[in-house]
Amino acid sequence: MKNLTTYYAFIVSLTGFLFGFDTAVISGANLPLKALWQTSDWFHGFFIMSVALWGTVIGALLGGIPCHHLGRKNTLFWIGVMFLVSALGTALATDPFVFSFYRFVGGVAIGASSIAAPTYVSEISQAYQRGRRVGLYQINIVSGILVAYVSNYLLQGVGDHNDWRWMLAAEIIPAIIYLAFILDIPESPRWLILKQKDESAAQKVLKKITTGKIDQLLLSIKHDSLRSKKMKLFSAKNRLPLFLAGIIAIFNQLSGINFILYYAPEIMEKAGFVTTTSLLGAVCIGFTNLIFTLIGMSLIDKTGRKQLMLIGSMGYIISLGLVSYGFYDSSSPLFILTSILIFIAAHGIGQGAVIWVFISEIFPNKVRAMGQSFGAGVHWGGAAMITLFGAVLIDTLMPFQIFMVFMALMILQFVFVWRYMPETKGLELENLHSKLAQKLYEKFPSDHKT
């Protein structure tokens, strides 16, 4: 049963691989497309680099709707179709507008996947393994990022000046593999009870994936469903989860992680690397991200979410300070690359390991998909803004100034985590929301009165 749950979680988490690949593959096409279409910095920043992230915002904000009404499994299938269409369309694009449209489609798929995949995996996992199972999604994201960087590096120069087409077309392969396997998963038992009222089907799924007392778990799920029958996402009862999800999501982007991932080769060039070496530096970033995300995932159900966030926040502050100093002092490219790798390590252990797990846990069953949609929407809205202004920031501000601002914002994240973020490890989903609210209301009695 444990292996079967892991198998289902892994298949669903392959959307994370497509997410990561689609997110990072544009870094290899960034400079070639800028030279090919000769667009302005604003046009390039919006239509070429950040348009996918605006699609991601739409996918995140609306992804909870099909996830809630059509089911987790059906939503996950159509997400795979959209990734495949996006890969084909961008690889064959003949002008920046067609290219931007298909990048937008891929962005919608990314946003929807950040709702459906963590929601599904959290609902089929038992409490003691939920962090690691949902964490498979994040591991696949960073794996996709790494493979995209490696693919870009290996495909550089293939097809003369059309190597960017091969870089983007490479996503077709994992998209087809994902679609071949996603039909093999069952529907979420919690959705079957919540939306379909199909207790028999839910019981069959639970027998496959649960080692505990199924009848007791079924009663708990049904009770939670009845208790939250008329619950709405934007209500007083969900004010605290909304606050926590929104703040952790926006801080994730204010760290500068997407700025670095999207503009890695360009940042490397400003640090003194030549173009070929800058792509290799991006590979180092992707590899470091994977290694330290794996470390974070191995600790998340032991050390806990909050402790990992505190460790990651301190790593952010130190590494961003070093990067800023490196650019200010015109240090060697190796020093700057090393400092960026420390930043990536801090992200992998902290925010990278925690964000999707934490947001998928803190909302009740009734509004989990919509709550995940809210958190992901905030996350991707921030990512889109950072990436939109990235091209302009690189050309108008000194690099040390950009990283100094990110460092100051991460000091604020440390204070938020230390002061407000609760620990959620080891609690069943049906109990977590009420216990979370009780603990926070005890700490902030004024909230309890309202």
N, C-alpha and C positions, 0 to 999 in steps of 0.2 A: 504493500500500500504506500509506504514511504517512497519507494522508487517510482511508482505510478504517479504520485503527486508531483514529484520532481520532474518527471517526463512532461506532464501537462504544463507545469510552470515554465519549463525550458522552451517548449514549443511556442507558447504565448509570448515569452520573453524575446523571441527572435524578432518581434516588432521593434524591440530596442536596438537590435543589430542594424535593422534597416533605418531606424531613427538616427543612430550614430553615423552610419555610412553617409546617409543623405545630408546630414548636418555638416560633416567635415569635408566631403568630396569637393565642395565648391572652392575650398582653399587652393586646390591645385589648378582650378579653372579661372581663378580670380584675375591674375595678371594677364594670361593669354586673352581673356575676353575683354579686358580693359584696352589692350593693344588692338584687338580685332575690330571692335565696334566704336572705339574712340569717343566714348560717352563722357559726360561731365562727372565730377566726383559725386554730386548729388544724385544724378541718374543712376550711376553705377552702385552707389550705396543703397539706394532704395530698390530699383528694379532687378539688379543682378544679385546683390549680396543679401539684402534683408527681406525681399519679397516672400521668400519661403517662410520666414519667421512670422510675417503678417498672416500667411496662410495657417501657420501653426497656432496663432492666437485664435483664429476663427475655428479651427479644428478642436482646440482645447475648450473654448467657450460653448460650442455646440455639440461636442462629442458625447456629453452626458445624455443627450436626448435619445439617439439611437441605442446607446448602451443601456438605457433604462427601459425603453419601449420595445426594441427589437431583440435585445439580449446581448450578453457579452460576446458570445461565440460568433453570431452573425456580424456584429460590428467589427470584430477582429478579422474576419474574412475580407470584408470590403476595404478595410485598411490596406491589406496586402495587395488588392487589385489597384488601389490608388498609387501605391509605391511603384508598382510595375509600369503603370501608365506614365508616371512622372519620369522614370528612368528612360523610357523609350522617347518620350517627347523632348526632353532636354538634350539628349544625345543627337537628335535629328533636327534640332531647331535651326532655322535659317536667318533669324533676326532676333534682336534683344527682347521684343515684345512676346514672340512665341516662346522663347526661352523662359521668360519671366512667368508666363501663364503656367507652364508645366512645373516650374519650381514652386509656384503657389500651390498646385495640386499636391506635390510632395509634402509641402508644409502642412496642409490640412491633414494629411495622413499621419504626420508626426504628432500633431496636436491631439488627434483622436486616439492615437496609440498610447499617449501618456495618460489618458483616462481609462481606456478599456483594459490594457494589460495589467497595471498595478491593481485595479479593482478586481479583476478576475482572479489573479493569483492570491490576493489577500483573502478572498472569499473561499478558496479551496484549501487554504493552509491552516494547520493548527497553530495555536498561539506560540508554542515553543520554537517553531521553525519559520514563522511568518516573515521575520526580518530577512533571513537568508533567502527564502523563496522569492519574495518581492525583489530582493536585491539582485536576483538573476537578471531582471530587466535592466538595472543599471550596469551590471557587468557586460551585458550584451551591447549596451549603448557605447561603452568605452572600447569594447572589442570592435564594433563597427567603425568607430572613429579611427582606431589604430589601423584596421585593414584598409580604410579609405586613404590614409596617409601613405601606407606602404604601396597600395595600388597606384596612387598618383605618382609616387617616386619611380616605380617600375615602368609605368606607361609614358613617362616623360620622353618626348621626342618621337613616339610612335605615330606614324601617319603624318609626318612633317609638322605642319602648323595646326593639325586637327587632333593633336593628342588629347585635348580637353574633352573631345567627343567620346573617346575610348574610356577616359576616366569616369565620365558620367554614365556610360553604358554598362560599366562593370556592375552596377547595382541590379541589373536585370537578373543575374544569376541567383543571388540570395533571395530576391523577391519570389522567383518561381519555386525555389526550395521551400520557402515559408508557406506558400499557398498549397503546396502538395501535402504538408503535414497538418495544417491548422484544422482541416476537416475531421481529424482524428480525435479532437478533444471533446469532452462532454460540456454541456451548459453548466453554469454556476448553480449549485444547489440553492444558494440563498436567493438568487434571482428567480428560480423556478417556484419557490414558495412566495416570495414577495410579489411578483408580477403575474405569474401563471397560475398560482394557487394549486400547483401540481405537487402534492406531497409525495406521491408514489414515485415520480421521476426523481425528485430530490433525494429520496431515500436510497434509490439505486446508485446514484452518484456518490452519496456519502459512504455507502458500503465499500466503494472502490478506493476511496481516498482517506478514510478516517479510521483510526485504531481505537478510539474511545467509545463511549456509550452513545450509539446513534440516536436512540429514542430520546435520551435526555437532551442531546444537541438539537434535535428537531423541535422539541418543545421550546427550547431557548430561542431558536430562530423565529418560531411562530409567535411567541410572546413578544419578542422585540418588534416583529412586523405589525402586530396589533397595537402595541404601545405607541408606535410612531406612525400609525396609519394616516393621520391628517397632518403630519409634520411637514413643514416647508423649510427649504434651505435657509432662506433669509428670515430667521425668526430669533427670538431672544434666546431660545435653548441652544441654538447653534452659533451664537455670537462668538464664543471663545474659540471653537474650532475654526471658524472663518478668520478670526484674527491671527491665530497661529499659522494656518495654511498660507494666508496672504503674506505675512511678514517673512516666513522662511523662504517663500518662493521669490520674493523681490530681492532679498539679500543674496540669494543664489546668483542672480545676475549682476548685482552691484559689486560682486567680487571681481568681475572682469573676465570670468571663465569663458564666455562665448566670444568676447572680444579677442582673447588669445587664440581660441580654437579656430575662429573664422579667418583671422588675419595673421596666423602663425608664420607663414613664409615671408610676408611683408615685414613683420616685426623682426624676424631673423635678419633680413636684408638691412634694416635700419641699424641693427646691432653690429653689422660688419660682415655677415656671411654673404657669399655669392649665391645666385639663384639655386643651383643644384644642391649646394650644401644646406640652403635654407629649407628645402623640401625634406632633406634628411633630418634636420633639426626638428621638423614637424613630426617625423616618425618617432623620434626620441620622446617627444611630448605625449604622443599617443600610447607608446609602450609604458611610460611612467604612469600614465593615467590608469591603465589596465592593472598594473601590478598593485598599486596602492588602493584601488577600488576593491580588488580581491582581498587585501588585508582588512579593509573596512568591513567587508561583508562577513569575514570570518569572526569579527569582533562584535557585530551589531546586536546579536542576541545574547552576548555575554556581558560586554562592557555597557551596552545600552546606547540609545540614540543621543541622549544629552551629552554624555561624556565624549563621544566621538565628535560632536559639534563643537565642543569647547576646545578639543585638541586641534581640530581643523581650523578654527578661528584664529588660534595663536599662530599656526603655521601660515595662514594667509597674511597676517600682519607682518611677521618676520620676512617672509619671502617677497612680498610686495615692496617692503622697505628696501630690500636688497636690489630688486630690479630697478627701482627708482634711482637708487644711488649709483648703480652700474651705468645707467644712461647719463645721469648728471655728470659723473666723473669720467665719462668716455672710457669705461673699463673694457677689458678684452671681451670679445664675443662669447668666449667660453664661460666667463664669469656670469654674463647676463643669461645665457642658456641654462647654466646650472641653477641660477636663482629662479628662473621660470619653472624648471623641473621640480624644485622644492615647492613652489606654489601649486603645481599640478598634483604633487603628492599629498599636500594638505587638503586639496579639494577631494581627491579620491577617498581619503579616510573620513572626511567630515561631510560636507554638503553632498558630494557625489554619492556616498553610501546611504545617506539618511533621507534626503528630500522625498523621494517617491514612496519609500516605506512609511514615513511619518504621515504624509498627507493621506495615504490610502487607509490609515488606521483610525484617524481621529473623528470621522463622521459616522453617524448611525447608518444601519443598513438601508433604510428608506431613502436617504439622501446621499449615500456614499458616492455614487457616480456623478451626481451634480456637484457635490463638494469637491471631488477630485477635479471636476471641470473648472470650478472656481480657482482652485490653487494652481492648476496648470495654466489657466488663462492669465493669471497674474504673472506667473513665471515667464511665459512666452511673450507677453506684452513687454516685459522688461528686456527680454532677449532681443526682440525686434527693435526696440529703441536703441539699445547699445550697439547693435550691428548697423542700424541705419546711420547713426552718427559716427560709426567707426572710421569709415573712409575719410570723412571730413576731419575728425579728431587727429588722425595720423598725419594729415597734411597741414594742419593749422596749429597744433600744440606740440610742444617738446614731449618726447616719450616719458621722461621722468615726471612731468606734471600729471600725465594721465594716470600713471601707476601710483602716484602719491595720493590722488583722489580716491582710488580704489582702496588703498590702505586705510585711509581715514574712515571710510564706510565700513570696513571690516572690524574696526574697533567698536563701532556701534553694534554690529552683529554679535560680537562677544558679550556685550552688556545684555542684549536681548536674550541670548541663550542662557546666560548665568542667572538672570533675574526672572524670566517668564516661562521658558520652555520646560514642560513636564517630561517625565520619563514614561514611556508607553510599552516597554518590553514585557513580555510574558503575560499579557492580559488578553482574554478572548474578546473578539470584536463586539459581542453582545453586551459585555460588561464594561468595555473600555470607555465608552462615551460617558456613562453615568459616573464612573469612578473618576474620570478625568475632570468632569464638571465639578464633582464634589470636592476634589483636592484643590482646584483652582478657586472655587468659591470660599473655601476655608481660608485660603491665603489672601483673597481679596473680597472681604465681606460686603463691600459696597456693591459689587456686582450681583451678589446674592439677593440683595434687596430689590434690585431692578429686574 
